[in-house]
């Protein structure tokens, strides 16, 4: 019979816990931290659903000061006095 342990946390493990879990001559204990737990849930689609969503990143090379100034003129920005 093979014995092993498993501890799961939604946070992180202390260095002492990691050392204890991997100590030689003891029953091995696998540790799963919060980030690993989220990855496992997403990889196996447990309790999560994939959605289609656009992600935008700023392309600073394509931003031109002139275009931004034009946009600011087109948008009515309330003054601080309002």
Beta strands, then each sheet from edge to edge (+ up, - down):
strand 1: 5-8
strand 2: 29-32
sheet 1: 1+ 2+
end
